[in-house]
Structures are given as C-alpha cells and as structure tokens.
Amino acid sequence: MHPLFLLFLLGLTTYFIVQRVSSLTRTPTWILWVIAMMPAFIWSGWALANGGRKAPPSYLVIIPLVVCLLLYWFLIQWGRVSSPNTTATDGQDAANPRQETTETPNEVPILKPIDKSEEQSLQTCFPWSIYYLQNIEYRPQAVICRGQLRSKPEVAYQTIRENVEEQFGDRFLVVFQEGANGKPFFALVANPYSKQSPGQATRDVVTRPVLAITLLIVTFFTTCFAWLQIAGKWGSSSQSGQISPDVLVQGLPYALSLLLILGSHELAHYLTARRYKIRATLPYFIPVLPLPWFPFGTFGAFIQLRSPIPNRRALFDVGIAGPMVGFIIALPLLIWGLAHS
C-alpha cells in the first residue's frame, strides 16, 4: 500500500473531525482542514523526497506543529459564532416571565423560567427525608435548588434525579455539586437534546459509530505499517513503498495489542459514563502516518463527555475506570511481549 494512500485516509478522517467544529465558527471548513493537515503534508513530503531514509530536522517537526496548532485555534476563535444574549432586564422578566426566544437548531436551548405549577412539581421531587429543599433560584443557564442534605449523596442524587425525570422528562440535566459554603446543591441545566426524538441524540449526534469505526480501521492500518517500519520492512528503497498482504500480517501482533490497550482504556471511560447516564462519544482513535521519527502509528484515543458530570463520585469513577482497565489489559500483554522478545 502506497504512503500517499495512507495520507488520503488521514486527510479524510481529519476532514470528518474538523467538520464537527465547523458549527462553532464561521471559518470555512476547508481552511481549517488545510491548516490541520499542513504538518502531515510537510512531513510526508520530506519523507517521500528522502525515501524515508533521513529523519527531518527538529525545526521542521516542531515549527509546523506549533504554528499550525496556534493558527487553527486562532481561526476558530476569530470566526466563533457568538451565542445569543439571553439575559433580560428586570422589567422584561416581571412583565413576561414566560417570554420565549426563537432558536435555531444549532443553538443551545434557552432555559425558560418555570411557572408556579411547575415549581410545585419541582418541590415534590425533593423528599424532606432525602434533601430538605429551602429555596429555588433562577439563573440564565440553570435552576438552582438549595437546601440541607439528609442522606448519603449517592442516594440523594439518584432519588432526586429519578423524581425530576418523572416530572419533567428529559427537559433538564440534574447536576449535584458542593457550593462555596460547603453545602451541596442541585442544579437543573437545560438539556440540549430534549427536543429530539428518543435515541436520536445518542445515536446520531453523540456516538457517531460510523466515524468511530472509520478511525479504528484507519488506525489499524497505520499501526500495522508502524511495526513494519520499526522492524525495517517498510520505507526502504528496495520496496519502493509497496507492501504485500503477507508482509502486512506481520504487524498484526503490535497493532492488535496497541489497539486493545487504548480501546479498553477509553471503552471503560465510555461504559462508566453511560452507567451514570452521562452522554459520551464512542472511543475515537487518532491515526498518524508512521514516520522514522514517530513510528507508533497513532496518537492514542479519546472520548468526549457531552453532558455535565453529576457528582464527584461519578467524576472519580469515570476517571479511574480507564487506567484500571488499561493496566489490567496491558500487564499480561507486557509479560507476553517480554517472554517472546
């Protein structure tokens, strides 16, 4: 397989990733894509010009990476789409507390103040034996419920979240936090996916399985080529960049081991987040063309959390799940690798 084909796969994957950012800025997507791919173009051009036999100088590695990263961030911020001003004057709030603002599909829904009947329904969501509700504050982005905690934090959060979902459906995301005075409070944040049909937000907007599978496949090939380059079976002038399937199979142990460690790490984060009903993307791998000075084939993998973390227990569990599972998977692979090295 020719290196230019790998560059094409990397460019295609980068385009899908950059397209996700295009809704946040007015900068054209193709400009962001060119800036994101510029280091890969420069490094690949150097590798092709020198037949992969000579590593590029350090300045050719560092300068394009830093400059393009800063330029990419600047272009996003320069064309960033500003959110609508949702703060109303006191007179407007007093005259029309239920005033609605027209939204576009890409804007975050504006939290509407709840009326008296809804406030009574909200108060019934807080049993006095679990969390004694004392007052309700209305903020532009959330409804703050303050009171006294009378049970374990896990029990309080689980009970009140279920009660809020029963009364208001998926209108709010329930967040449980500790205030500056040390007293825990509940925040009801507008759910940006509440207007979509059931399952659509999780399947289409959040998880994007097609993108995740595409990145996995591309990373599988780049890691296979990475092992061949480490072993000195790719990049030599005698092979002219052409690799047969029989030679490619030799990179399977390295590729599968690396993908298994990274994938299990991120999958543990994902499954733990879903356990706490936190919206999260599927694990996304980051493929990279194997070059003499970076012969690993991938920059790693990641997930994105798309809803607030409800409490510290959830934050701790989501954070620790990945390293624990990754270590459990990596340890036997390390022993096997040392035994066969």
N, C-alpha and C positions, 0 to 999 in steps of 0.2 A: 504494500500500500504506500502510495507516494506521500511525502510530508505535506504537500500542498492540499491533499485531500483532508488531512487532519486539521490543517489551518482553516479549511472551509467548514468543517464540523464545529470547530471552536468559534468561528465567526457567527455561525447560525445559532449556536447556543447563547452566545453573548447578546445577539440581537433580541432573543426572547427575554433575556434578563433585563436588558435596557428598556424594552418595551413596557415592562412593569413600572418603570419610573416615569414614563412619559406622561402619565396622568397628573403628576405633581408639578410639571414645569411646562412652559411654552417653548422651550428649546426643542428644535426638531429632533426626532428620534435618530435619524441617520447621522447627525452631527455627534450626538452622544456615543453612538456606536463606533464611529471612526476614532474618536478620542479614546474609548475603552480598548479598542483593538490596536492602537498605534504601537504600544510596546511589543506586542506579539508580531506585528508586521516588521518592525525594526530587527528584532532578534531572529526571526525566521529568515529575513533577508541576509543577515550576517551568516547564519548557519548554512544557507544554500550557496552563498558566494564562496565560502571557505570549505564546502564539502563536509561540514560537521567535524573537521579535524582541529580547528582552532577556536578556543573559547573567546567570546567577545571581551573587550576591556571593561574594567569595572565601571568607568564613567558611562559606557553605553548601556549598562544594565540599570544603574541607579538613576541617572538623569531622566531617561524617558519614563520610568515608572513613577517617579516623584512628580514630574511636570504634568504628565497626563492625569494623574490622580487629582492634583490640585485644580487643573483645568476642568476636569469632569465635575468636581464639586462646585466650582465657580459657575459653570454653565447651568447647573441645576438650580442653584440659589438665585442666579441672575434672572432666570425665566420662571421662577417659582410662582405657582398660582396661589394668590392670597385667598384665605378663607373669608367668607362674608362676615361682616361685622354684625354680631348677634346681640350686642349689648344695647338695650333700650333705656330711655330716660325714665325717671320715676313717674313722670306724668303719663307716659305711654303705658307703663305697667299698671298704673292704677286705673286707667280708663279702659284698657282692654288686656286683661291678664291672659287671655287665651289667643292672643294675636299669633297668626301663623305666617311663616315666611316661605316663599316659593323656593324649592330646591331643585337642583339639577341632579341627575343620577350619580355623578361622581363626587358630590359634596357630602360631608358628614351630616347626618340629620340633626336638626336643631332640637334640643330638649325643650318641650313645652311645659310650662308650669302646670302642675296637677290641680284639679279643682277640689272643692270641698268633699264631694262624694269619694273621689279617688284618694284624697288624704285620709279619710276614714278607713278606706280599704287598706291603705298602706299601714295605718296604725295597727290593724288587726294582724298584720304579718309579724309583729313583734310581741310574742308572748311575754308577760311580765316575769315569768319564772326563768326565761332564757336570756332576754335582753330588755331591760326596762327603758322604754323609749320616753325621752323627756322633751325633745323639741325637734322640729324639722326646718332645715334651712334650704332655701332655693338659690342655687348658683347658676351661672350661664351654661355650665357644662355638666352639672350633676345636681342631684337632690341629696343633701347631707342629713343623715339621721343620727342624732347624738343621744346617748343615754348611759346606763350602767350595765355592765356585763355581769350576769348572774349564773353563768355556766361556763363550761370549757369553750375556748374559742372555736374549736372544730365543730362542736355540737351547735353552737350559736350560728355559725356561718351556714352550715348545712341546713338547719331548720329554717332560717330566715330566707335563704336563697330559694328553697322549695316553696315557701309561702308566697314570695314575690312572684315567682314564675307562675304559680297557680292563679294569682290575682291579675297579673299584668301580661302574662305570656312571655314573649321574647322581647318585650319593649325595652327592658333595662338589663344592663350587666351589673351584677352585685359585687361590690368590692369592700373588703373588710380590712381596715387599717388602724394604726395607732396614731393618735393625734400628738401635738406638741406637748400637751399636758399629761401625757401618758395614758389617757383614756381611749379605748378603742371606739371607733365609729364606723357606720356603714355609709357607703356612697353608691347611689344608683346612677349609673352612667348610661347615656343613650346608646342603644345597640345599633350600630350602623348597618346590620344585616337583617333587622327586624322586618323590613318591608318586602323581603324576597320570599319566594316560595320555600317550603321546608326542604332542606337538603341542598338547595341550590348554592347557598353561600359556602357551605363546607366543600362541596364538590367542585364548583367552577371557580369561585373567587379565591378560596383559601388554598385548597390542597393542590390543584393543578397536576393531576397524575401524569398527564402526557409530558409536561415539562420535566417532572422528576424522573420519569423513565428514560427520556431522551438524554438527560445529563448523566444518568447512570450508565447507559450504553456507551456514550462518548468517553466517559472516564474509564470504562473497562478497556477500551482500545488504547487509550493513551497510557494507561498503566502497564498494559502488555508490552507496548513499544518501549516504555521506560526500562523495563527489565532487560529487554534485548539490547538496549543501549548500554546499560550497566555491564552486561556480560560481553560487550564488544561485538555483538552480532548485527548491529544496525548502525548506519551512519558512516560506514567505511566506503571508500571509493570503489571497492570491488563489487559491492552490491548495488550501487547507484540508487540507493533509497528504495529498492524493491524488496519486498518480503513475501515469502510464500506462506500459506497457511500452516505447513508443518513447522516452520520456524516460529511462527506466531504462537503456537500452542505452548512453546517452552516458557512463555511469560505468564501462563495461567496461575501457577502457584503464588507468584508475587502479587498479581493483580487481584486474585480472589481473596488472599489474606488481607491485603490492604483495604479492599472494599468492605470486607466483613468487619474489620475493626472499626472503620469510620462509620459504616452504615449502622452497626449495632449501637454505637455511641449515640448517634443522632436519633435513631429509632426509639431508644429508651427515653430521650427527651420528649419525643413526639407522643409516645403512648402515655407517659406520665402526665403530660399536659392535657391530653384528652380525658384522662381519668378525673382531672379536676375541672373538666368542661372548659378548658382554655382553648380558644381557636388557635391552631398552629398549622403551618405548612408541612408537607411531607419533606423528608430529608433531600436537600439539593446538593449534589456533588459539583465540585469546581474542577473541570478538566483543564489541563495545560499541556502543551506540546513538550515532550521530553527533549531537553537540550543538554549539551555537555556540562553546563554549569548548574543545571537544575534537572536532574534525571529522575524525578519522582513520578511524574505523570499526572499529578493532581495537587491542588492547593488545600484539599480537605473537603469537608461537607458542613452544612449548616441547616438549621430550621429557623423560621420566623414566627414569633408569637404575635397574633393579630387581635388579642383582647387582653384586658388588664389581668394581672396576676392577683387572685382574690385575697390571699393572705400569705404570711411568712412561711407557714407550713408548706403551702403549695410551691412557693419560690424555692425553698430548700430541697424539696423532693424532686422538682423538675431539674434543678441544677445538679444534684448529686447522682441522679439516675444514669446520666450519660457516662461519667467517668467510671462508675462502678461496673456497669455492664461492659464498657470498653475494656477495662482491666481484666475482667473475667474471660473475655474472648481473647485478648492479646497474650495473656500469660501462657496458656497451652501452645499457642502458635509460636511464641518465643522459644519455649522448650523444644518444640519440634524442629524449629529452624536451627537452633544450636546443635541439635543431635545430628542433623543432616548437612551441616555446613562443612 
